């Protein structure tokens, strides 16, 4: 993903470069992102705290307002980043790419991450989940701002690397929810034994496990993908001609 100020290419797709249909994962990603936002956003636009999917802690009355704003800004980040990572769109519409890039940073990740930090500190799922949420928020803001700074300095290779990490963290909320469902299904049969009928203990356990796996695995996958690309470039440079 890039949000650079690069000069637009001479043609919509560079010679030998990938055509729009050669990124088959872009369309499914957009569908998943839109579906996730359509499911997650409405309760927080209702202005009704009773519809929140996260229980509000007693010690933090503005929890619903902060959480709602975090969800709104996070939704903006998710939708805009789907287009930002599409090579065909970047080459075909460079001005739109730059505009969406600024939207992704300053109307998505930056406010969403800062509000996510507050939400993480006030999580009702215990200290293990809180540690995960705080680290995630800091990494999300840090990677995104590092990528934006690289673009400002026209260091586009570094910019792209940081934005790949930012993209992985942005979309990690989806895997977080998937892990949460899987752990709930797997651990619910042990509710009366392992968890002694304690609903809070079960929620804290599933929430903490999902919180950590939700972003660490996508970030590790992004690093693997980046290193794989770098290794391929090194092999091409060292291959005798």
Buried (B, 14 or more C-beta within 10 A) or exposed (E): BBBBBBEBBEEBBEEEEEEBEEBEEBEEBBEBBBEBBEEBBEBBEEEEBEEBEBEBEEEBEEBBEBBBBBBBBBBBBBBBBBBBBBBBBBBBBBEEBBEBBBBBBBBBBBBBBBBBBBBBEBBBBBEBBBBBBBBBBBBBBBBBBBBBEBBEEEBBEBBBBBBBBBBBBBBBBBBBBEBBEBBBEEBEEEBEEEBEEEEEBBBBBBBBBBBBBBBBBBBEEBBEEBEEEEEEEEEEEEEEE
